[in-house]
Amino acid sequence: MIQPHDEIHTHAEPDGKKQQALLTNEQAHVVNHDLVTPAKVIAVAGAGKTTTLISRIEHLLAQGVDPSHIGVFMFNKSAQEEFTERLSKQLKAKGHFRSPSVMTFHAFGMKFCRRLEQQGWLAPAKLITDDFSLVKMLREALQRLVRKGEKIALQDEKDWLEDVLLFIDQVKASDQPANVVFDALGWSKERQFFPALFDELEKLRKRNNIRFFADLLSDPHDLIGALAEPERMQIRGLVPEFRYLLIDEFQDINPCQYELLKCLYPENCQWMIVGDVQQCIYEWRGASPEIMATQFDEDFEQVTTYPLSMSFRFGHSVGLMASSVISENDPDALVIGAGEQTRVSFARAPKTGKALLGELKAWVDEGRALNDTAVLVRLYSDMVPVQLALMHKGVPYQLHGDSPLLENRQIRMLMAYLAVMANGLENAKAFFHPDDIEYLLMIPSLGGSLSQRKTLIQQAKQSPHLLPQIIETLADSSDGWRAKKLYERADWLRSLGIYRNDPAQGLAHTLEKLGIYRYFESTSNKDIQTQEKIATCDAFMAYVRGVGGDAQSILEQLAKLNERQTDVSHGVHLMTIHKSKGLEFDQVLLTGLQEGRFPYYDEDLSAIDKQAASDLASERRLFYVAITRAKKKLVLLETPTADEYTYLKQGDIPSKGLKSLSLSRFVFEAQPYTVSRICEAWSLKKQTNTDVQVTSINTAKGAVFQRYLAATASSPKLVFKQKVENTNQLKPGDKVRHDQYGQGVVVRQEQGSKQMIFVDFCEIGLKRFNPKHTRLVKLSSRT
C-alpha cells in the first residue's frame, strides 16, 4: 500500500551525520535500480522526478561510476538549467565536486556537429538561430520552385507560412522523406507543394553552409543512417563515452532523436528513460509517444518498468479525477494525489467573462495573489472573451506564447471593417493601425500576382479614399465571376457607413457578403484551423454586440484598453494547455470545455475510425495535463445544464448524443461529483478516525476508484454502484467484469436473434453469453 513518504531512506553525509532524503518506496526502487538492465520510469505529473533522478545519480556515484560516464538529457533549456543547479548544489553538499553532463538534445547536437566538421564527416556550417533567416530562405526556395514550373495554389504567404514551418519541423523530427511525412499528415491538396519546397530549401541551406536548430540533430542522423557499421564505430568515438543515459520527458522524444542516440550508444550503455505517455501532447511537432509506450521495450531486452504514481502537487480530488479520465486511454493508469487537498468547482455564472471575474475576486478576497492563477484554454478563440473581460475591468494579465489579442489577424480584419463604418476611408485615423487597410484587400484575397498585390496595397495605404476605385480598376481588367465579385466588393465598402450605429450587424453582413468564412475554409489546412478563425470572429462580434455603441466608440475603447494593458510581467497567467506543460499554479481555471471543441471534432468517428480514436486519446491527454497543473484550486469555467447536472450526479458518462450536450465528455469522464462524495467521506473519516457509513455511490468508474482507494493509506471503505451495461451497447475491446469469471474483454457479438456476446477471460478462455440472462459490468470504455 502506497503512503506519502511511507519509507524514509537516508544517505550518509561526509561528516557522518544523516540527512533524510524523503523518498517513497516507488522512488527508492528507481534510485536503487541495478547498473546493467534498461529501465523505464512512468512518472505522473508532480511525482518528484527531479528528486528521483538526482538521487539516482548520487547512487551511481556511490557505486563508483565516473561522472563523465553519466549523460543526462533534457528537452528544454530552462529544465536543463534548473536541474543542473539543483544537482550541483546537492552533489557538493555530499562531497562530490564533479557533476555529470546535463544537456539538451540541441546542445548535444551542436557539439557533435562541430566534432563531425573537425573530422571531415560534415561540411562546416554556420548556425542560424533567428526565424526571419529561415523565412527569407523559404521565400527564395519558393521563387526557385515557381521558376521551375511548380504550381502554387496558395498565393498569400500568410495562408501557408505557419503550416510549412510546422511541416519542416515534422520532417526534421522524423526518419522519413518529406513526401512520406506529408502523405501521413493528410494535409489539404493546396499544400502539395510542401515536400518540393522542403527539398528546395535543403538544397539552398546546404549550398549556403547553414544549419538551423533542427539540423543539429537531423544532419548527424542523416549522415549516420547512410554509413556502414565500421564507419559508425568511428563516429561513436567522437561523442562522450556515456555508459549511463538518463533521459527525462521521454514521452516527447521524436524518431530522429531516438534513432540517433540508439546508433551512438547501442551497447554497453544503460538507458533509464523517465516520462509519462499520457502527458505526450506534442505529437503535432513530431513527438512519438509510441516510442516510450512500446518501441523501447521491443528494442531493449529485459526492460524493468517502475511506476511513480504519487503526485505531491495536488490532493485526492485531482488525483481521482485524473485517474478516472486517463483510465479511458489506459485502464491500468493510476494517479495518486499525495499533496494538499485541491478544491474543485464549476463556474458560478453562465457567461465566461463574468464567471472568470467572479472567481478572481473570490481568490483575491482570500488574500491570494493573481500571479498564482492561470487560465488555460484548448483553443485560442476561447482566450478572446477572457482577454476582453480582463482588459475591460483593468485586471492585469500575462499572455504566454500567443500574440496579444489586438494583434490577432481575424480581429484586426474585423477592426478594419469597423474603421470603414467609422468613415475610415475618408479619415485614415479611424483605423487602429495604418497597416489594417491591407486586410480590406487581402481577406478574401484579391488574387493577381504578388507584385500586383503589393502595388495595390501601397496605393490603398497612400489614398484610402480611393480604395473602392482601386478594386474597380482591378475588376475592369478581369472578367466573368471574378470581375463581378470585385465590383460587389467595391460597392460594399462604399455602403458600409450605413452600419455606423449598428456595427455588430455590419460585421455580420460583411462576413456573409464577402464570403469570408468560405475563404477561411479554402485557405486553411485543417478543419480545426477554419473553425478557430470563425470562432475568433464570433467571439469578437459577441463583444461588439455586448458593449453597444457606434463603430468609432468601440474602436476608441479598444485602443484605450490596449494602452492600459502595458505591464505584462504580473497578473493572471493566460496560456494554452500546450504552453502549461511542466508548470503548476495554485489556482487553475479551465475554459472552453464544450463537446466538439474539446475534444475537437467535426464528426465523432472515434468508435469506428482508428485515426479518430487516436486523436480522441490525444485530446484526452491534453485534458489530463490541464487538470494536473492545479495545486490548491481547480475551476471548470462551465455551468452544466439540468440534463448534464443529472448525468454528473449519477456518475454517468454519456455515450450517445454527445453533441446534444454542451459540456465536454472529459468532464463526465472525470466524475467530479462522485469524486466530491469520495473526498467528503475521506474528510469525515480523518476527523472521526472511523469509517463513515456512506450509501452506495453511483458511478461508471467504480473499478478505477476502488483501485485508487486500495492503493492509498487511510482511505474510506466505500461501495460503488455501477450501472449494468446493456450488452447490446458493448463493443469489441470493452473491458467487462462477470460475477463468476472475473475480468474479461469483449471479443465480438453475434447479430442474430439472440445477439450472443463472446468474452475472453484470459486463463478461463472464451465464454458465450445470452445478453438477456447475463450481468456484465463495463469497466472501461473502448479506445
Secondary structure, DSSP 8 states (H G I E B T S, - for coil): -B-TT-S-EEEE-TTS-EEEE---HHHHHHHT--SSS-EEEEE-TTS-HHHHHHHHHHHHHHTT--GGGEEEEESSHHHHHHHHHHHHHHHHHTT-----EEEEHHHHHHHHHHHHHHTTSS---EE---HHHHHHHHHHHHHHHHHTT---S--SGGGTHHHHHHHHHHHHHSSS-HHHHHHHHT--GGGTTHHHHHHHHHHHHHHTTEE-TTHHHHHHHHHHHTS-HHHHHHHHTTS---SEEEESSGGG--HHHHHHHHHHS-SS-EEEEEE-GGG---GGGT--HHIIIIIHHHHSSS-EEEEE-EESSS-HHHHHHHHHHHTTT-TT---EE-SS--EEEE-SSSSHHHHHHHHHHHHHHTT--GGGEEEEESSGGGHHHHHHHHHHHT--EEE-SS--GGG-HHHHHHHHHHHHHTTTTT-GGGSSSGGGHHHHHHTTT--S-HHHHHHHHHHHHH-GGGHHHHHHHHHHT--HHHHHHHHHHHHHHHHGGGGTT-HHHHHHHHHHHTTHHHHHHHH-SSHHHHHHHHHHHHHHHHHHHHH-S-HHHHHHHHHHHHHH----SSSEEEEEHHHHTT--EEEEEEE--BTBBTTB-SS--TTT-HHHHHHHHHHHHHHHHHHTTEEEEEEE-----HHHHHHHHHT----S-GGGS-B-HHHHHH-HHHHHHHHHHHHHHHHHSS------EE-TTHHHHHHHHHTBTT-----EE-----GGG--TT-EEEETTTEEEEEEEE--SSS--EEEE-TTS-EEEE-GGG--EEEEE---
